[in-house]
Amino acid sequence: MNNGSDPIAVLAALERAQDAFEMVGRGRTAFEDGISADADWKTQLTKACRLLEVVETLQSQDGYYTAVIEVCFGAIERSIEAYALSMTNDTLQDFQDHQFTYERAHQIGLFERETAEEMKDLYRENRTESYYGGGRPTEEQAEAMTDLASAVHQFSVSQIREGGVCLCD
């Protein structure tokens, strides 16, 4: 609870952000281009496409390794979730835990257990360290994560029965 000592600029920005997420008082809402609203799996898939586009943009600017790694993990998770949502009775609420996404990738047959476990370990050990920890991400790590995110996305898209949704083509 605010006791009056927090900066007014922060409080005003916080209120605006809360309103923006609640879509209160902003008139016509402008959604991000390209993100599908037809079905949850399409939303997750197109979010992954857009995240990969951001990765490409960041890679072209050279040096944003922390952001590239973070966005790559997001693209991987959205791609796996898209597959799960399209091919099973899973719901978005099932994917509130990042590591569950990797476990589910094996449970639903998208990846073999060892591969899914290695991706989960990669997330647990390195995403946390690169984002929250004191480690300094490298160019090699960012490039490797870009390759992994692209490969997971392309494979997930190829396994979804309904085509024509991916924005990457």
PEVEN-V220388 format. One record per pair of residues at least 24 apart in sequence whose ideal C-beta (glycine too) atoms are under 8 Angstrom apart, sorted by the first residue. I is the first residue (numbers start at 1). J is the second residue. Records with the same first field share a line. If there is no record, write none. Layout:
BEGIN
I=J / J
END
This chain:
BEGIN
34=167
36=165
39=85 / 86
40=85 / 91 / 92
41=81 / 82 / 83 / 84 / 85 / 86 / 160
42=82 / 165
44=78 / 79 / 81 / 82 / 85 / 92
45=78 / 79 / 82 / 86 / 156 / 157 / 160 / 165 / 166
46=165 / 166 / 167
47=74 / 78
48=74 / 75 / 76 / 78 / 79 / 82 / 153 / 156
49=153 / 166 / 167 / 168
50=167
51=75 / 78 / 149
52=149 / 150 / 153 / 168
53=167 / 168
55=146 / 149
59=142 / 143 / 146
63=139
64=142
65=130 / 137 / 138 / 139 / 141 / 142
66=130 / 131 / 137
68=137 / 142 / 145 / 146
69=126 / 127 / 130 / 131 / 137 / 141 / 142 / 145
70=127 / 130 / 131
71=149
72=142 / 145 / 146 / 148 / 149
73=98 / 123 / 127 / 145 / 149
75=149 / 152 / 153
76=101 / 119 / 148 / 149 / 152 / 153
77=101
79=149 / 152 / 153 / 156 / 157
80=104 / 105 / 110 / 152 / 156
82=156 / 157 / 160
83=108 / 110 / 156 / 159 / 160
84=108 / 110
86=160 / 161 / 162
87=159 / 160 / 161
98=123 / 127
99=123 / 124
110=155 / 156 / 159
119=148 / 152
122=148
END
